[in-house]
Amino acid sequence: MRRTSIVSFLAPLLAALCIPCLAQTTTRVVPDSGTTRPPAPDSATPSSAAPAANASNSTAPRAPASVLADPKSTPAEKRAAMAEIRAAAQARSDSFKANLKKINELEPTKFEPDHETLNKFSYQAMFQVDAFDALKQALAIQSRLSRPTITAAETAMFEALHSGQAGKYTFAEKALIASGVNDAAKRKQYLAKIDHIVAAAKPETDKRTTIEAKADAICSYLFAGPMKAGYDEKAFSLGQLLDDGHYSCVSSCVMFVLVAHGVGLDVGAVVVPGHIVARVPGYDVQTTSGRIYRSTPFRLQDIQAAVSKDKGLLAKFDPNHPYHEVGDSGILFEIYQNIANDARDAKHFDQAAVGALKEVIFDPTMPSAGHDVKVYLNDWFNASTTGRDAATAAAIAQLYRKMARDPGLADDMDKCVVNLKRQLSKQ
């Protein structure tokens, strides 16, 4: 809601100085698969209880208006009554101003990423080499023993991103390429399907007049149609969502953002410990459930509830700022992070390291991204030494030394390589 609309709506009430205080809202933390929303603020706070029914009691205090109307009131009583009326009017005016400030905080008129300090575990904080250059060197090392895990479509996309020509690709095209849709003809089919989804959702969003209602219309449409198959934590690919309707927090966020862009709604996302949600001005949107809630204060309440169940989730976030607001690129980061995680789980450590470098190209400031790169390169190094491949291990150690701001791990890697070469020379 814009500032002007709030003022114009409340102006008549302000003239009467009778604006009630906003009631405190409460919420229950519910699973992402639920649809419960925080209750709306009450329209008014309960008024103070009137004095007990003994109104005829002569000792009961008189209302200020009664004092002024009574010809028997003394001048001192009338002055006190006027002072009480002025104080009440000032209190109502102060309450109105406080309420207006609160409304503007909950529904900001600007839509910008939240200002945060650079996280010490981000790629930008931990490494000094451009992620695209590091990726090319990692792929060269990978090619020693296997085919590099990058496609021609990805290469062209990353080169465009690196050269400042990201505008050559739409968000949908980049999401499809990141999801593994490498055939241009197949991407064209998916893009036509996305256009159809947006066109079908627009009439419903056009009927709504508020940001929250438009976001709700998008969710309702997606759950009734394109995402009706339900949640699957492994379904992070946009292609899979379009094929069979299954979705994860990542692919559902991508789909929501695509539709929101298409219907003209400002939209981004928020990466929180272990999760991602969409955001529109003033609201966060749980795209796995359709729950929409005010960014302030419910975002932090949700995060605190999640962290209370798994304190490890917060390990690589700033406890005082446990979220990271992103645009389209930050959402694509999450696709590649899932790819890297799956590769690591399968013990394909070279692919995991390459995937981690792909993800940070989209957002080198993402909390924990630098830590991921460090761990995955170290996994790849350890797998090479275990496999007694000194050449690959040495190349990884050399790359890490070029990249890292802290040479500690590179020093340890070099020692391991020296020991491995010594062992191999004795055979």
Contacts in CASP RR format, 6 or more apart in sequence:
PFRMAT RR
TARGET T0000
AUTHOR 0000-0000-0000
METHOD contacts of the structure
MODEL  1
MRRTSIVSFLAPLLAALCIPCLAQTTTRVVPDSGTTRPPAPDSATPSSAA
PAANASNSTAPRAPASVLADPKSTPAEKRAAMAEIRAAAQARSDSFKANL
KKINELEPTKFEPDHETLNKFSYQAMFQVDAFDALKQALAIQSRLSRPTI
TAAETAMFEALHSGQAGKYTFAEKALIASGVNDAAKRKQYLAKIDHIVAA
AKPETDKRTTIEAKADAICSYLFAGPMKAGYDEKAFSLGQLLDDGHYSCV
SSCVMFVLVAHGVGLDVGAVVVPGHIVARVPGYDVQTTSGRIYRSTPFRL
QDIQAAVSKDKGLLAKFDPNHPYHEVGDSGILFEIYQNIANDARDAKHFD
QAAVGALKEVIFDPTMPSAGHDVKVYLNDWFNASTTGRDAATAAAIAQLY
RKMARDPGLADDMDKCVVNLKRQLSKQ
1 103 0 8 1.000
1 107 0 8 1.000
1 210 0 8 1.000
1 211 0 8 1.000
2 109 0 8 1.000
3 104 0 8 1.000
3 109 0 8 1.000
6 100 0 8 1.000
6 103 0 8 1.000
6 104 0 8 1.000
7 100 0 8 1.000
10 19 0 8 1.000
10 96 0 8 1.000
10 100 0 8 1.000
13 19 0 8 1.000
13 96 0 8 1.000
14 93 0 8 1.000
14 96 0 8 1.000
17 89 0 8 1.000
17 92 0 8 1.000
17 93 0 8 1.000
17 96 0 8 1.000
18 92 0 8 1.000
19 92 0 8 1.000
19 95 0 8 1.000
19 96 0 8 1.000
19 99 0 8 1.000
20 43 0 8 1.000
20 44 0 8 1.000
20 45 0 8 1.000
20 95 0 8 1.000
21 45 0 8 1.000
21 95 0 8 1.000
21 98 0 8 1.000
21 99 0 8 1.000
22 41 0 8 1.000
22 42 0 8 1.000
22 45 0 8 1.000
22 99 0 8 1.000
22 102 0 8 1.000
22 103 0 8 1.000
23 41 0 8 1.000
23 42 0 8 1.000
23 44 0 8 1.000
23 45 0 8 1.000
25 38 0 8 1.000
25 39 0 8 1.000
25 40 0 8 1.000
25 41 0 8 1.000
26 38 0 8 1.000
26 39 0 8 1.000
27 37 0 8 1.000
27 38 0 8 1.000
27 39 0 8 1.000
27 293 0 8 1.000
27 298 0 8 1.000
27 301 0 8 1.000
28 36 0 8 1.000
29 301 0 8 1.000
29 302 0 8 1.000
29 305 0 8 1.000
30 36 0 8 1.000
30 289 0 8 1.000
30 291 0 8 1.000
31 289 0 8 1.000
32 231 0 8 1.000
32 249 0 8 1.000
32 275 0 8 1.000
32 286 0 8 1.000
32 288 0 8 1.000
32 289 0 8 1.000
32 291 0 8 1.000
33 231 0 8 1.000
33 288 0 8 1.000
33 289 0 8 1.000
34 289 0 8 1.000
34 291 0 8 1.000
35 289 0 8 1.000
35 290 0 8 1.000
35 291 0 8 1.000
36 291 0 8 1.000
37 291 0 8 1.000
37 292 0 8 1.000
37 293 0 8 1.000
38 293 0 8 1.000
38 294 0 8 1.000
38 298 0 8 1.000
51 60 0 8 1.000
51 61 0 8 1.000
54 60 0 8 1.000
62 70 0 8 1.000
64 81 0 8 1.000
64 82 0 8 1.000
64 84 0 8 1.000
64 85 0 8 1.000
65 81 0 8 1.000
65 85 0 8 1.000
67 73 0 8 1.000
67 77 0 8 1.000
67 78 0 8 1.000
67 80 0 8 1.000
67 81 0 8 1.000
68 78 0 8 1.000
68 81 0 8 1.000
68 82 0 8 1.000
73 81 0 8 1.000
105 296 0 8 1.000
106 282 0 8 1.000
106 294 0 8 1.000
106 295 0 8 1.000
106 296 0 8 1.000
107 211 0 8 1.000
107 281 0 8 1.000
107 282 0 8 1.000
107 294 0 8 1.000
108 281 0 8 1.000
108 282 0 8 1.000
109 281 0 8 1.000
110 281 0 8 1.000
111 266 0 8 1.000
111 280 0 8 1.000
111 281 0 8 1.000
113 325 0 8 1.000
113 326 0 8 1.000
113 327 0 8 1.000
114 321 0 8 1.000
114 323 0 8 1.000
114 325 0 8 1.000
116 318 0 8 1.000
116 321 0 8 1.000
116 324 0 8 1.000
116 325 0 8 1.000
117 318 0 8 1.000
117 321 0 8 1.000
118 124 0 8 1.000
118 125 0 8 1.000
118 365 0 8 1.000
119 125 0 8 1.000
119 316 0 8 1.000
119 317 0 8 1.000
119 318 0 8 1.000
119 324 0 8 1.000
119 365 0 8 1.000
119 366 0 8 1.000
119 367 0 8 1.000
119 368 0 8 1.000
120 126 0 8 1.000
121 316 0 8 1.000
121 367 0 8 1.000
121 368 0 8 1.000
121 369 0 8 1.000
121 370 0 8 1.000
121 371 0 8 1.000
122 364 0 8 1.000
122 365 0 8 1.000
122 366 0 8 1.000
122 367 0 8 1.000
122 368 0 8 1.000
122 369 0 8 1.000
122 370 0 8 1.000
123 131 0 8 1.000
123 360 0 8 1.000
123 364 0 8 1.000
123 365 0 8 1.000
123 366 0 8 1.000
123 369 0 8 1.000
123 370 0 8 1.000
123 373 0 8 1.000
124 364 0 8 1.000
124 365 0 8 1.000
125 370 0 8 1.000
125 405 0 8 1.000
126 370 0 8 1.000
126 371 0 8 1.000
126 373 0 8 1.000
126 374 0 8 1.000
126 404 0 8 1.000
126 405 0 8 1.000
126 406 0 8 1.000
127 134 0 8 1.000
127 370 0 8 1.000
127 373 0 8 1.000
127 403 0 8 1.000
127 404 0 8 1.000
127 405 0 8 1.000
128 403 0 8 1.000
128 404 0 8 1.000
128 405 0 8 1.000
129 402 0 8 1.000
129 403 0 8 1.000
130 162 0 8 1.000
131 357 0 8 1.000
131 360 0 8 1.000
131 361 0 8 1.000
131 364 0 8 1.000
132 158 0 8 1.000
132 159 0 8 1.000
132 161 0 8 1.000
132 162 0 8 1.000
132 361 0 8 1.000
134 357 0 8 1.000
134 399 0 8 1.000
134 403 0 8 1.000
135 150 0 8 1.000
135 158 0 8 1.000
135 354 0 8 1.000
135 357 0 8 1.000
135 358 0 8 1.000
135 361 0 8 1.000
137 399 0 8 1.000
137 402 0 8 1.000
138 353 0 8 1.000
138 354 0 8 1.000
138 357 0 8 1.000
138 377 0 8 1.000
138 399 0 8 1.000
139 148 0 8 1.000
139 149 0 8 1.000
139 150 0 8 1.000
139 354 0 8 1.000
140 148 0 8 1.000
141 350 0 8 1.000
141 392 0 8 1.000
141 395 0 8 1.000
141 396 0 8 1.000
141 399 0 8 1.000
142 148 0 8 1.000
142 149 0 8 1.000
142 350 0 8 1.000
142 354 0 8 1.000
144 391 0 8 1.000
144 392 0 8 1.000
144 395 0 8 1.000
145 350 0 8 1.000
145 389 0 8 1.000
145 392 0 8 1.000
146 350 0 8 1.000
148 354 0 8 1.000
149 350 0 8 1.000
149 351 0 8 1.000
149 354 0 8 1.000
149 355 0 8 1.000
150 158 0 8 1.000
150 354 0 8 1.000
150 358 0 8 1.000
151 177 0 8 1.000
151 180 0 8 1.000
151 182 0 8 1.000
152 182 0 8 1.000
153 177 0 8 1.000
153 182 0 8 1.000
153 184 0 8 1.000
154 177 0 8 1.000
154 178 0 8 1.000
154 182 0 8 1.000
154 358 0 8 1.000
157 169 0 8 1.000
157 174 0 8 1.000
157 177 0 8 1.000
158 358 0 8 1.000
158 361 0 8 1.000
160 166 0 8 1.000
160 167 0 8 1.000
160 168 0 8 1.000
160 169 0 8 1.000
161 361 0 8 1.000
161 362 0 8 1.000
162 361 0 8 1.000
166 329 0 8 1.000
169 177 0 8 1.000
170 191 0 8 1.000
171 257 0 8 1.000
171 258 0 8 1.000
171 261 0 8 1.000
171 328 0 8 1.000
172 190 0 8 1.000
172 191 0 8 1.000
172 194 0 8 1.000
172 238 0 8 1.000
172 258 0 8 1.000
173 187 0 8 1.000
173 191 0 8 1.000
174 328 0 8 1.000
174 332 0 8 1.000
175 238 0 8 1.000
175 254 0 8 1.000
175 258 0 8 1.000
175 331 0 8 1.000
175 332 0 8 1.000
175 335 0 8 1.000
176 187 0 8 1.000
176 190 0 8 1.000
176 191 0 8 1.000
176 238 0 8 1.000
176 239 0 8 1.000
177 187 0 8 1.000
178 238 0 8 1.000
178 332 0 8 1.000
178 335 0 8 1.000
178 336 0 8 1.000
179 236 0 8 1.000
179 237 0 8 1.000
179 238 0 8 1.000
179 239 0 8 1.000
179 240 0 8 1.000
179 251 0 8 1.000
179 335 0 8 1.000
180 237 0 8 1.000
180 239 0 8 1.000
181 187 0 8 1.000
181 190 0 8 1.000
181 238 0 8 1.000
181 239 0 8 1.000
190 238 0 8 1.000
190 239 0 8 1.000
190 242 0 8 1.000
193 242 0 8 1.000
194 242 0 8 1.000
194 258 0 8 1.000
197 222 0 8 1.000
197 226 0 8 1.000
197 255 0 8 1.000
197 258 0 8 1.000
197 259 0 8 1.000
198 258 0 8 1.000
198 259 0 8 1.000
198 262 0 8 1.000
198 263 0 8 1.000
200 221 0 8 1.000
201 217 0 8 1.000
201 218 0 8 1.000
201 221 0 8 1.000
201 222 0 8 1.000
201 259 0 8 1.000
201 263 0 8 1.000
202 262 0 8 1.000
202 263 0 8 1.000
204 217 0 8 1.000
204 218 0 8 1.000
204 220 0 8 1.000
204 221 0 8 1.000
205 214 0 8 1.000
205 217 0 8 1.000
205 218 0 8 1.000
205 263 0 8 1.000
205 265 0 8 1.000
206 263 0 8 1.000
207 217 0 8 1.000
208 214 0 8 1.000
208 216 0 8 1.000
208 217 0 8 1.000
211 265 0 8 1.000
211 280 0 8 1.000
211 281 0 8 1.000
211 282 0 8 1.000
211 283 0 8 1.000
212 280 0 8 1.000
212 283 0 8 1.000
212 292 0 8 1.000
214 263 0 8 1.000
214 265 0 8 1.000
214 280 0 8 1.000
215 260 0 8 1.000
215 265 0 8 1.000
215 278 0 8 1.000
215 280 0 8 1.000
215 283 0 8 1.000
215 285 0 8 1.000
215 292 0 8 1.000
216 290 0 8 1.000
216 292 0 8 1.000
218 256 0 8 1.000
218 259 0 8 1.000
218 260 0 8 1.000
218 263 0 8 1.000
218 265 0 8 1.000
219 256 0 8 1.000
219 285 0 8 1.000
219 287 0 8 1.000
219 290 0 8 1.000
219 292 0 8 1.000
221 259 0 8 1.000
222 252 0 8 1.000
222 255 0 8 1.000
222 256 0 8 1.000
222 259 0 8 1.000
222 287 0 8 1.000
223 290 0 8 1.000
225 245 0 8 1.000
226 241 0 8 1.000
226 242 0 8 1.000
226 245 0 8 1.000
226 255 0 8 1.000
227 241 0 8 1.000
227 245 0 8 1.000
227 246 0 8 1.000
227 247 0 8 1.000
227 252 0 8 1.000
227 255 0 8 1.000
228 245 0 8 1.000
229 244 0 8 1.000
229 245 0 8 1.000
229 246 0 8 1.000
229 247 0 8 1.000
230 245 0 8 1.000
230 246 0 8 1.000
230 247 0 8 1.000
231 246 0 8 1.000
231 247 0 8 1.000
231 248 0 8 1.000
231 288 0 8 1.000
232 246 0 8 1.000
232 247 0 8 1.000
232 248 0 8 1.000
233 248 0 8 1.000
233 249 0 8 1.000
234 248 0 8 1.000
234 342 0 8 1.000
235 241 0 8 1.000
235 245 0 8 1.000
235 246 0 8 1.000
235 247 0 8 1.000
235 248 0 8 1.000
235 251 0 8 1.000
236 248 0 8 1.000
236 250 0 8 1.000
236 251 0 8 1.000
236 334 0 8 1.000
236 335 0 8 1.000
236 338 0 8 1.000
237 251 0 8 1.000
237 335 0 8 1.000
238 251 0 8 1.000
238 254 0 8 1.000
238 255 0 8 1.000
238 335 0 8 1.000
239 251 0 8 1.000
240 246 0 8 1.000
240 251 0 8 1.000
241 247 0 8 1.000
241 251 0 8 1.000
241 252 0 8 1.000
241 254 0 8 1.000
241 255 0 8 1.000
247 255 0 8 1.000
247 287 0 8 1.000
247 288 0 8 1.000
248 288 0 8 1.000
248 338 0 8 1.000
249 275 0 8 1.000
249 276 0 8 1.000
249 277 0 8 1.000
249 287 0 8 1.000
249 288 0 8 1.000
250 276 0 8 1.000
250 331 0 8 1.000
250 334 0 8 1.000
250 335 0 8 1.000
250 338 0 8 1.000
252 287 0 8 1.000
252 288 0 8 1.000
253 269 0 8 1.000
253 276 0 8 1.000
253 277 0 8 1.000
253 278 0 8 1.000
253 287 0 8 1.000
253 331 0 8 1.000
253 334 0 8 1.000
254 331 0 8 1.000
254 335 0 8 1.000
255 287 0 8 1.000
256 267 0 8 1.000
256 278 0 8 1.000
256 285 0 8 1.000
256 287 0 8 1.000
257 267 0 8 1.000
257 268 0 8 1.000
257 269 0 8 1.000
257 278 0 8 1.000
257 328 0 8 1.000
257 331 0 8 1.000
260 266 0 8 1.000
260 267 0 8 1.000
260 268 0 8 1.000
260 278 0 8 1.000
260 280 0 8 1.000
261 267 0 8 1.000
265 280 0 8 1.000
266 280 0 8 1.000
266 281 0 8 1.000
267 278 0 8 1.000
267 279 0 8 1.000
267 280 0 8 1.000
268 278 0 8 1.000
268 279 0 8 1.000
268 280 0 8 1.000
268 325 0 8 1.000
268 326 0 8 1.000
268 327 0 8 1.000
268 328 0 8 1.000
268 331 0 8 1.000
269 276 0 8 1.000
269 277 0 8 1.000
269 278 0 8 1.000
269 279 0 8 1.000
269 325 0 8 1.000
269 326 0 8 1.000
269 327 0 8 1.000
269 330 0 8 1.000
269 331 0 8 1.000
270 276 0 8 1.000
270 277 0 8 1.000
270 278 0 8 1.000
270 279 0 8 1.000
270 284 0 8 1.000
270 299 0 8 1.000
270 323 0 8 1.000
270 324 0 8 1.000
270 325 0 8 1.000
270 326 0 8 1.000
271 323 0 8 1.000
271 324 0 8 1.000
271 325 0 8 1.000
271 326 0 8 1.000
271 330 0 8 1.000
271 333 0 8 1.000
271 334 0 8 1.000
271 366 0 8 1.000
271 367 0 8 1.000
272 299 0 8 1.000
272 302 0 8 1.000
272 303 0 8 1.000
272 306 0 8 1.000
272 322 0 8 1.000
272 323 0 8 1.000
272 324 0 8 1.000
273 303 0 8 1.000
273 306 0 8 1.000
273 307 0 8 1.000
273 312 0 8 1.000
273 313 0 8 1.000
273 314 0 8 1.000
273 317 0 8 1.000
273 322 0 8 1.000
274 306 0 8 1.000
274 313 0 8 1.000
275 306 0 8 1.000
276 331 0 8 1.000
276 334 0 8 1.000
277 284 0 8 1.000
277 285 0 8 1.000
277 286 0 8 1.000
277 287 0 8 1.000
278 284 0 8 1.000
278 285 0 8 1.000
278 287 0 8 1.000
279 285 0 8 1.000
279 295 0 8 1.000
279 325 0 8 1.000
282 294 0 8 1.000
282 295 0 8 1.000
282 296 0 8 1.000
283 292 0 8 1.000
283 293 0 8 1.000
283 294 0 8 1.000
283 295 0 8 1.000
284 292 0 8 1.000
284 293 0 8 1.000
284 294 0 8 1.000
284 295 0 8 1.000
284 298 0 8 1.000
284 299 0 8 1.000
284 302 0 8 1.000
285 291 0 8 1.000
285 292 0 8 1.000
286 292 0 8 1.000
286 293 0 8 1.000
293 299 0 8 1.000
293 302 0 8 1.000
299 323 0 8 1.000
300 322 0 8 1.000
303 322 0 8 1.000
303 323 0 8 1.000
306 313 0 8 1.000
307 313 0 8 1.000
307 314 0 8 1.000
307 322 0 8 1.000
314 322 0 8 1.000
316 367 0 8 1.000
316 368 0 8 1.000
316 371 0 8 1.000
317 323 0 8 1.000
317 324 0 8 1.000
317 367 0 8 1.000
317 368 0 8 1.000
318 367 0 8 1.000
324 365 0 8 1.000
324 366 0 8 1.000
324 367 0 8 1.000
326 333 0 8 1.000
326 363 0 8 1.000
326 366 0 8 1.000
329 362 0 8 1.000
329 363 0 8 1.000
330 362 0 8 1.000
330 363 0 8 1.000
330 366 0 8 1.000
332 362 0 8 1.000
333 359 0 8 1.000
333 360 0 8 1.000
333 362 0 8 1.000
333 363 0 8 1.000
333 366 0 8 1.000
333 369 0 8 1.000
334 359 0 8 1.000
336 355 0 8 1.000
336 356 0 8 1.000
336 358 0 8 1.000
336 359 0 8 1.000
336 362 0 8 1.000
337 356 0 8 1.000
337 359 0 8 1.000
337 369 0 8 1.000
337 372 0 8 1.000
339 355 0 8 1.000
339 358 0 8 1.000
340 351 0 8 1.000
340 352 0 8 1.000
340 353 0 8 1.000
340 354 0 8 1.000
340 355 0 8 1.000
340 356 0 8 1.000
340 358 0 8 1.000
340 359 0 8 1.000
340 372 0 8 1.000
340 376 0 8 1.000
341 352 0 8 1.000
343 349 0 8 1.000
343 351 0 8 1.000
343 352 0 8 1.000
343 355 0 8 1.000
344 352 0 8 1.000
344 376 0 8 1.000
344 379 0 8 1.000
347 383 0 8 1.000
349 376 0 8 1.000
349 379 0 8 1.000
349 380 0 8 1.000
349 382 0 8 1.000
349 383 0 8 1.000
350 380 0 8 1.000
350 383 0 8 1.000
352 376 0 8 1.000
352 379 0 8 1.000
352 380 0 8 1.000
353 373 0 8 1.000
353 376 0 8 1.000
353 377 0 8 1.000
353 379 0 8 1.000
353 380 0 8 1.000
355 376 0 8 1.000
356 369 0 8 1.000
356 370 0 8 1.000
356 372 0 8 1.000
356 373 0 8 1.000
356 376 0 8 1.000
356 377 0 8 1.000
357 373 0 8 1.000
359 366 0 8 1.000
359 369 0 8 1.000
359 372 0 8 1.000
360 366 0 8 1.000
360 369 0 8 1.000
360 370 0 8 1.000
360 372 0 8 1.000
360 373 0 8 1.000
363 369 0 8 1.000
373 403 0 8 1.000
374 404 0 8 1.000
374 409 0 8 1.000
377 396 0 8 1.000
377 399 0 8 1.000
377 400 0 8 1.000
378 409 0 8 1.000
378 413 0 8 1.000
380 396 0 8 1.000
381 393 0 8 1.000
381 396 0 8 1.000
381 397 0 8 1.000
381 400 0 8 1.000
381 413 0 8 1.000
381 416 0 8 1.000
384 390 0 8 1.000
384 392 0 8 1.000
384 393 0 8 1.000
384 396 0 8 1.000
385 393 0 8 1.000
385 416 0 8 1.000
385 417 0 8 1.000
385 420 0 8 1.000
388 420 0 8 1.000
388 423 0 8 1.000
388 424 0 8 1.000
390 417 0 8 1.000
390 420 0 8 1.000
390 421 0 8 1.000
390 424 0 8 1.000
393 413 0 8 1.000
393 416 0 8 1.000
393 417 0 8 1.000
393 420 0 8 1.000
394 417 0 8 1.000
396 413 0 8 1.000
397 410 0 8 1.000
397 413 0 8 1.000
397 414 0 8 1.000
397 416 0 8 1.000
397 417 0 8 1.000
400 409 0 8 1.000
400 410 0 8 1.000
400 413 0 8 1.000
401 407 0 8 1.000
401 410 0 8 1.000
401 413 0 8 1.000
401 414 0 8 1.000
404 410 0 8 1.000
END
